[in-house]
Amino acid sequence: MMKVLQHEVDNTNQMILYQEGDSWYAYEHSAYFLASKQSVIVKKEILAEGYDVVLVKAKVEDPLSPLAAGFSLKWAADDTLQFAIDEPIAGFPEWKENQLKKFSA
């Protein structure tokens, strides 16, 4: 999770997918960028009970689907795919707040 936090804390220009087992996920800003272009299922990831660090993540059925949504593949590794974002997508804080409200309802 530290790798995810390092990439996502100030992320404004890339969408990163991370492989976990047989599934692919986008976290935080990356999840927001992906959700702005295609339908995703958003989940809540609690890093440790008792802490205020809660991440939102989106499961991606096809890890190459961002290509169809207009993202371009920038870099690939065995467990990580990085896509370039051509223009900034504002609104992450509000989106995350709304997502977290859905989970607490």
Buried (B, 14 or more C-beta within 10 A) or exposed (E): EEEBEEBBEEBEBBBBBBBEEEEBBBBBBBBBBBBBBBEBEBBEBEEEEEEEEEBBBBBBEEBBBBEEEEBEEBEEEEEBBBBEBEEEBEEBEEBBEEBBEEEEE
